[in-house]
Structure formats: structure tokens, C-alpha cells
Amino acid sequence: MTVSPHVTKLLEQYQLWEKESSFPEEEGTISVDEVLSHVASFYEKIRGIVDWREEHLLRKTAIERILKRRMVVHGFSDDFAEGFLSELVRGGHFPNRRISLTKVAEIQSIIEKYVHISTRYRQTNGKSRKNLEDWLYSIAAVEIEESLSNPRRERALIELMTAALADKIEIASKRKGKVALSPEEQMLQVYVAVQRALFKLDTSTIAYHLLEKFYEDWKNPTEETLTYAAESLGTLHKNIFRILEHPYAEKFYQVAERYDTPYLIVGDIVNEDMDRFPELLDNPAALEERIQQAYNIRLARLKSRIRRAAFYSTLSVFLTKILIALAIEVPLERFVADGTLNYVAMGLNVAFPPLLMLGLVLTTQKTSRRNFERVTLEVMKVIQLHEQQDTYKILPPRKRGGLMAGMVYGFYLLSFLFSFGLLVWVLMQLNFPIFSIIIFLLFVSLILFAGTKIRQRAQELMIESPKENFINNIFDFFSLPLIQTGKWLSGKFVRYNILVLFLNFLIEVPFQMFVEFLEQWRGFLREKKEEIH
């Protein structure tokens, strides 16, 4: 079998990752108190439920949160990284006694770089823009995580799929002879789409990878690069988001999302059978069996992840709902309704969203026999070198205008009015108070949005297009307005979540300071005991 050069390069990168990941036992490591680590780790688990993120973003989100908090509470200092890394280990985000002490200086240098850019930006502009500084520190969190976790395998798989798709995608132009995108723009869009599809990376992570492409010295920048980044931070932010929100971005993502499974399977096989991989290539039966095993393992992992995502997203919304009920809904109903509570309304408000999420998850199609056969075929195409490549055509984004566009948007507005109007009417028939109706609509929208994202994630192994029918179209007509509302609300909840703000300022700061004090005190006692001889 003639192997694709992209796959050969992937194998080399995986072998290099294996060498880099070997841990020298003689090196000193960051070590934290085991007892206090269990306490801090338990808090982080509770925190993860309240401020829930998708599983692959949990650690990066925690790094960003802890970094920003320590910058506000302690300020940046020459020994900032040591306390910062100790808290990450104590919270269970990295294993105890596995981060080398040599990493302290590296992380200190990374944070110092972003502090320098932020400080220089404020000096140059004479004012601070919180959204830009928040964005900057979210990128710092990505670089810190990658420095500590070595994502060489993931990056190699991204490069493999990017190179393969870039040769296959064709953009149909509206005008004959007119190029829709330049080769550089098209390559950037493929690169972004692959990261979103393959590993579901968020905008901060992709932005960091783009910065690395724009500035080859971003990891160890020259003074010139730092000065330019600081003085042009606003422009840099706009240019990156222009790439991320490009009119063609969704079209590229749809192609990448449909064909990402074969690359994930190839990555799994190479990772598991690195030494035997050349032998597998010469034995088609053994290779097909290994594809089946990798597919089944990834399917089982997907099902488990979907169950956890459904549970934690529902629990996060449920806890927020309980907080709102106790803090606002119950007192308001007592005041408006002369001290009486509508227990039916409160019960439905609490019980319906989890049942809705359960229904959304249970009715999701995750795979089929025909889909596996397509995956096997596509894996062979990825591995083998073919003279004739498949092509995936991308049509330009549709621009609506005129009378027909007005009718389409008018009908869409009508679906909003109909969906919300119908729900309000049903709830009024059940004697829901006005405020309970608002709360019900709010949380149903959030659950529908979260459930829809989970359903999409559940189909990440599917290459076959989902079958559409009349019932699907009816469901879309009723649910899309609620889903869009839930999407908008989720963005606002991330920014203004009352429970998260409460945890940040009234619990987390004193809790972490107390834990650090206890750790130092226990260390002091151990030293005194060792002096007794």
C-alpha cells in the first residue's frame, strides 16, 4: 500500500510526542499537600457543575479563571507562576508531582509576555478596554495549557486534515472566472474549520493558533513583535475575528464536520499501534479490524460523553433555576399573589427542563452500519496515496433580497410569535403567574439550545447525511425560535451568571487563600517535626 505523505508525517509527529512525553523521574516537580488537594479538587468539581463547560474546555476555562483571579487579588510578581501552578495542581487540573519545576520559569515567561502587552496597550492608548484584555488573557490560558499538556498529536492531526481538505475543496464562484477567495484566505478557512470540527476548539484556542501562524516568533517574541502586538491589539483582535466570522466560515465547517471522523480514527490507530502501523498497512483484513475496534471505542466514549454533557448541562441550569426561584420567584409570587404559591407552576418549572433534555438525548442517532462502512472507506482514502482526489464543492453564501427575502424573514418572525404565543397560552391555561411564565420560557430555551448542541455532538461520527422528514420540519418550525433565544441567553448567562459572580468574589477568593495558608502551615509543621532528632 502506497501511504500518503501526510500520514507519514503524522506518524513521525506521534513518535516525537511519545519521546517528549517521557517523564524524567530525577527532576524536581510541583508538589502539593494531598489532603488539601482533595478539598480543593472537590471545590473545583462543584465549580465545574455551576459554571459548566464542555468537557474538553473545562481545564482551559479553569486556567483562565484562576489566572484572572490571581492577577486581580495578588497582582503579577516575580514568583507568580509558582503559586499559580500549585493552585492548578491542587485543584486537580494537572496531576500532582508530574509538572517539572523547569516549567515554572516557562509559565512565568508566558504570563509576563501577556502582562507586558496588556500594560503597553494601556500606556499607548491611555485607557483600558476590558473586552480586549479579557480576550488577551483567554489566549494566555490557551498557551499555558498547551505548554503543560503537549498537544503535538492533536496539532499534527489538525495539520494532516487541513492539508488533505485544502486540496479537495473547490469554491463555486457566482461569476465565471472570478475567484471567491484567495489561496491564503481559503487555507485559513480550512485551518479554522478543521479545528472546530476535529476537536471542537473554542475561539480563544483558534485565535492563539492563528497568532502563531501570523507571528512565527510568538512563543518567544522579539521586542518588535511585542511592541506591534501591544500597539495594534484592537486591530489584531478585529482581524482574527474577521477570519473566524468570515461569510464562508460555516460552509467550510460543514465540510470539515462531515469528514472529520476518518481522521480521528486514523489518529486513534496510529496512537495505539504506532510500532505495528506499517504492518497493518500491508494487511487489509487486520487494518479493517483495527478500524472497527477504534470506531467502537470512540462510539462508546462518545455515548459516555453525551450522557455526562446532558447531566451536567441540565444540572447547571437546574441549580441556576433553584437560585432564581429562591431569590426572586418565590418572594415575588408571595408578594403579588397575597402570600400563596402556585406549586404546579413551580413543579413544572423544575421538572420539565430535565425531561426535555432526556428526550432530546434519547432520540439522537449516533451511528449506523452503513455509516461505519462509509467511515472505513474514507479511512482507506486518508491513508492511501491516490492520484485522483475527491472534491468537495462549496457554494457561496446565499444572499436574500427583495420581496422573497421579506416573505422568508416575515415567516421566520411568525414562527417566533407562534411558538412563544402557543407556550404562553398553554401556561396561562395552567394558571401560571406571569413571572413563572417568563422563567419557564427562559429555561426551556436554554435547555433546547444545550440539547441541540449535544445532539449535534452525538452525530460527530456520522458521515451519512441525516434523513429529513415532515415531522423534523414541523419540529424545526416550533423549536428554532426557542433554540435561537437559548443561544442568545446562554451568552448572557456566561457573562452575567449571578451564581458564578457569587462564587468568584464571596467564596473562591477567601477559600483559596485559606487553603494556601493551611498548606504553608502544614509544611511548616512538617519542617519542625523533622528538626526533632
N, C-alpha and C positions, 0 to 999 in steps of 0.2 A: 504493500500500500504506500503510495506516494503521499507523504504528510505535508500539510500546509505549513509554510514557513512561520506563519503567525502562531500555530500550535507549538512548533519547535521552540520559538521564543518564549511562549508561555511556560513550557516545561523547564527552561533554563531559569526563569524568574522564580518558579516554585522551588527549585533546588537551592537557589540562592537564599530564599526566605527560610528554608529549613536550616541552613548553616547559620544565618543571622539569629535565629530563634533559640539556638542552643545557649543555655544559661550557665555562665562560669560560676561554679559554686564558691570559689575562693573570694569573689567580690563581696564588698560590703553592700548591704541592702537597707532600704527604708523599712523599719520595724516599728509596729505599734502594739500597744497593750491588747492582748487577745480578749480579755473580759470587756474592756471599754469598746473594743471593735464590734462585739456582738450588740452592744447597746446602740452605738452609732449606726450600725448596719440596719438594725430594726427600725430606727427613725427614718432612714433613707427609704426603706420599703414602704412605710406609711406615706412618706412624702411622694413616692412614685405613684401611689394609688390616687392621692388627691390631685396631683399635678401630672396626670397620666400622659405619657407619650408612647408612640410606637416603640416596640421592643428594641429595635436597632438604634434608636435615638436616645434611649434612656441615659446612657453613660455620658454622651456628649452634652446633653441637656444639664446633667448634674455638674459636669466640669464647668460649664458656662455659668450656672447659678452660683456655685461656690467661688469661682474666680471673681465675679462681680461683687458678691457679698464681702469677701475678704479685702477687696480693693477699697470698698466704702468704709468698712469697720477698722481695718488695720492700716490701710494705705500701702503703697508699694515701698519695699525696702530691700536691702542687700540680701536678706535671708528669707525673702517672701516665698520662694519656691519650696523650701523645706517644709514649712508649716502647711502650705497648700497641698503638697503631695501626701503628707501624713494624713490630712483630713480625707483625701480621696481614698487612701488605703483603708483608713479607719471605717469609712462608710461602706466598704465592700465593693467599691467600683473597680479596684485592682487588688490582686491577691497580696497578702502580707508576705514580706521577705522575698519578693520577686522583682521589685524595681531597684535596679542598681543605683548606688549613691552617685555614680557618674552622671545619672540622668538629672540630678538636682541642678547642676550648672547649666545643662542644656535647656531645661524648662525655664530657669531663671532668665536665660538669654532670650527665649521666645517671648516671654511676658514683657521683658524690658523693651523689646522691639515695638510691640503694640502700644505700650505706655508712651514710648518716645514719639510715635506717630500721632497719638491722641493729643499729647501735650503740645507738640509742634503745630498741630492743626489749630488748637485753641489760640496759640500765640499768633499765628498767621492771620486768623480770621477775627480775632478779638472777641469771640464768643463761642459757646459750646452748643452743639446740636446733638441732643440725647439719642435720636434715632441713628445717627451716623456712628456715634461712639458705641452704642449697643451692638450695632452691626459689626463693628471692628472687633469687639471682644467676643462675639459669637464666632468669628473667624479664628481668633486666637484659641478658642476652645477646641476647634477642629484640629489646628496644628498641634496642640498639646496632646490630644487623644492619639493622633497618628504617630507622634513621636514616641508615645508609651506603648502602642499596640502593634506597630509594624504592619501596615496594610499592604505590603508588597504584593501578596497574592491577589487581593481584590483589585489593586491598581493594574496588575498585569492582565487580569480578565477583562477589565474595562478597556484597556488598550487593544486587546485582541478583538473584542466585539466592535469597537469603534473602527478599527482598520478594515474589518470584514464588511461592515454595513456601508462604510463610506464608498466602497467600490460598487455596491449594489443599488444604492438609492438614486433614482432619477426624478427630477422635478419637472413636471409638465408646465411649460410656460403658456400664458394666455395668448401671447403674441409670438408668431413664428420668428425664430432667430433671436428672440430676446431671452437673456439669461436671468432667471428669477433671483438666484443667489450666487455670489462669487464662490469659488472653491474654498476659500478660507472661512467664509460665513457658513457654508454647508458643513465643513468639517467640525466647526464649533458646535453647530446644532446637533450633529450626530453624537459628539462627545457628551454634550449635556443630556441628550435623550437617553443614551446608554446608561449613564449614572443614575438617572431617575428610574429607569426600568429595571436594571440589573440588581441594584442594591437599595433602591428606594431612598437615595440620599437626599437630604434636605437642601434648601437654597444656600445655607451657610457653608456646607461642605463643598458644594459645587462651586461656589464663589471662591473658596480657597484654592481649589484645583485650577480654576481659571487664572487666578493671580499667579500661580506657579507657572502657567503657560505664558502669561504676559511678561513676567519677570523671572528669568532663569536663575537669578541670584536671590529670590525671595526668602529662601531659608537662611541664607547668610548675606543679607543685603549690604551693598555699599552705601556710603553716606549719601551719594547722589540719588539712589533708589529710595532711601528713607525720606529724603527731603522732598522728592517729587510726590511720593505717596501721601505725605502729610499735607502738602500744599494743594494737592489735587484730589483730596479724599472724596469730596462731593461728586466730582466728575467721574472718578473711578467707580463709585457706587452706582451712578446712573448708567455708565457703560456696561457694567456687569449685569444690571437688571434689564437693560435693553436686550442683552443676549438671552437671559433667562425667560423674558416675556415676549420674545420675538413672535410675530404673527404665524410663523411656520412651526414654532416650538411644539405645539400639540400634535401636528401632523407627524413630525419626526418621532415623537414619543409613542404614538400609536403603533408605528412600525417596530420600534425597539421593544416595546412591551409585548408585542405578539411573538417575536422571535428570540426572546431572551432565554427561554428555558433550555435550548440546546447548549448554550454557552455555560449556563450554570451546571449542567450535567457534565460537560467536558471538564470544567474546573473541579468538580467532585471526584471524577475518575482519576485525573492527574494527581490530585492531592492524596487520594487513598492508595493509588497504585503507581507511585512515582517511579520506582525502580522497575516494575513489571510493565510499564506503559508501552515500551517498544514491542514487547512480546504480544501484548493484546492486539496491537495493530496488525500483526501477521496471523491472528486467529479470529476471524469474524464471529464465530459462534461464541467464543469466550467474551469478546467485546460486547456483543449484543446482550449476553447475560449480565455483564457488568453494568451496562446502561440500564437494564431492568432493575438491578439492585439499587443503583444510585437514584433512579426515579422513585422507587418505592420508599426509600429512606427520606428523600426530600418531601414526598407526599405526606408521610407520617408526621414529619416535622412541621409541615405547613398546617395540617389539621390541628396539631397541638398549639401552634402559634395563634391560629384563628380563634380557638377556644379561649386562650388567655386574653387575647385582644378584646374579644366580646365581653368577657367577665370584667376586666379592669376598666374598660371604657364605660361600661354600664355602671360599675361601682363608683367611678369618679363622678359621673353625672348624678348618681343617686345621692352621694354624700353632699354634693352641692345643693341638690334639691332639698335634702333634710335641713341643711343650714338655712336656706331661704325660708323654708316652712316655719322653722322655729324662730327665726329672727324677724321675719316680715309677715308671712302669710297668716299664721295663727293670730298674732296680735291685731293685724288689720281686720281679719274676719270677726274677731271678738268685738272690735270697736264698731265696725259697720253693721254687723248682724246682731247687735244687742247681746253680746256675750255667748251666742250659740255658734257651734261649729258644724260644718257640713262634712260628716265623716265619710260619706260616699265619695264626695269630690276629692278629699284628701287621700283616700284609699286608692282611687283610680289614678291620681297624680303620681303616687308612689309605685303602684304595681304595673301600670300599663307600659311604661318605657322599657323595663327589663323583658316583659313578654314580647314586645315588639322586636327587640334586639334578638331574642331567641328565635323568633320566626324568620327573621332575615338571615341569620346564620344557618339554620337548618335547611333552608330552601336553596342554598348555594350549590351549584355544580362545580366540583373541584377537578374532575378528570373523567376520562372515558377510555375504552380500549382503542378506539380509533385515534384518539389524541396521542396515546403512547406510541402508536405506530408512526404517526407524523413526527413525533419527537425523535424517535430512533433514526428516521430518515434524515432529519435535519442535523442530528449529531454527526452522522457519517459525512454530510456535506461540509460541516465545520472542520472536521479532522482532515479529510482528504483534499488534495490539491486538484481543482477542476479547471480545465481550460475555459469552459463555458459557465459563467456565473448566473445565478438567479438575479432578477432585477425587481425592485420594489418601487412602484411609481407613487409619487406624492403629488396630489392635485393642489393648486393654490387655494388659500383660504377663501371661502365663498363670501363675496360682498353683496349684501342685500340692499336694495334701494327701490324707490318708487312705491307704487300702490301696493304691490305684492308684499314688500317688506313691512309696510304699515299693517297689513292684514295679519301677517305672521306674528308680529310683536303684539298686536292687539289681541290675538287669540291666546298668546302666552300670558298676557296680563289677565285675560278672562279666566285662565286656569288657576292663577293665584287667587282671584276673588272667589272662584267656585270652591277650591279646596279649603281655604280658610273659612269661607262662609258656611260650608257644609259642616265642618267640625264645630264651629261656634254654635250653630243651630242645634246639633246633637247634644252638646254640653249644656246648652240652655234648657233643653228638654229634661235633662237630669238635675236641673236646679243648681248648676254650678254658679258660684259667685263670680263676678267679673274678674277679680284678681286671680282666682283659681283657674279661670279660662285662659288668661294670659300665661300663667305659669305652665299649664298643660301644653299649650301650643309651643311654648319656648322649648320645653324638654323633649317633646315628640320630634320637633325639628332637629334638635341636636342628636338624638338617638338615630333618626333616619339618616342623617349625614354620616355619623360614625359607622352605622351599619352598612351603608352603601360603600364606604371606603374599605370596610372589612370584606364585603362581598367581592369587590374588585381585587383585593389582595388574595382572596381564596382562589381566584382564577389565574394566578400567576404562572401555573404550569400549563395552562391551556393555549394551544396554538390554533385549534379549531375555533372558528367564529361561533359565538353563542347564537342559538336559534331564537329568532324573534317571532312572536305570535300576537294575536289580538289582545290577549289578557295582559301581556307585557306593555303594550301601548296604552291600555287603559290605566294600568298601574303607574306608568310614567306620567300620564296626564295629571293624576291626582297627587303623586308624590314629589315630582320635581320642584314645584314651588316650595314645599316644606324642606326639601333637601337643600335648595339654594339658600333658604333662610337659615338653616342649620349651619351651613358653611360660613355665612357672614357672622352668625352669632359665635361660632367656635373661635374665630379670630378675635372677637371682642372679649370672650371669656379668658383666652390666654393672656390678654393684656390687662384685664380688669378683674380677674378672679379674686373675689373677696377672701376666700379661704386661703389662697396662696399668699396673698399680701399679709394676712394674719400670721401665717406660719413663718414668713420671711422675717418680719420685724419683731414680733412679740414672742416667738418660740425659738426659732432657729438660732438667732444670734446669741442669746443667753445660754441656750443648750450647748452649742458648740464651744463656747468659752468655758463652760463648766466642765465639759468632757476633757478639753485640753488641760485645764487646771488639774483635774483628777489624774490624768496620765502623767503629768510632771510630778505630782505629789507621790504617786506610786513608784515612779522611777527614783525619786529622792529617798524613799523608804528602803528600796532595794539596795541602793548605794550604802546607806547607813548600816544595813544588815551585813553587807559584805565586809565592812570595816571591823566587824566584831570577830576577832580570832585570837 
